[in-house]
Amino acid sequence: MRLVQSRVCALIVATLLLTACSHPQASHLIASSSLAGSVTGNSGDRRVLAGDWDYEELAVVLLTLDETGNGAYGWKKGYLRTVAFEGLHWEGTWLQEENDREGNFVVELSPDLSEGDGRWWYTRIGDDRAPTAKGGTFHLSRRTSSLAASDTPPAP
């Protein structure tokens, strides 16, 4: 009987956590409380997200973001949209047209905004609007443009 009670309890807790993570306002409240001690040098200016990023999770995928923090990526015709950005905390949504999936993500960036660690989860898989499939974690790093050793700079 105790085993059944503990499993039911664990299921309830997991359901509450999933609901809280998939609800944008709950996610924002959690994010706001975690921002209290962080550096807020960007004042929510999404332009600092613009450019190319390497998304690393089993393989590296290029993300190209515009000045609003939105952009495309090549995996499954993906698109990423920023919904909140303050201090070092970044939240957004993603959509993959090719495999008909979408979800949310959160990233905690480094103080110099050059990299960050995040997690993602599903909010929809096909017609299933309450998927139980797990998401994952990832690492982002900003791509910097530099000349390769074999490149010759143009003549002055």
Secondary structure, 3 states (H helix, E strand, C coil): CHHHHHHHHHHHHHHHHHHHHHCHHHHHHHHHHHCCCCCCCCCCCHHHHCEEEEEECCCEEEEEECCCCCEEECCCCEEEEEEEEECCEEEEEEEECCCCEEEEEEEEECCCCCEEEEEEEEEEECCECCCCCCCEEEEEEECCCCCCCCCCCCCC
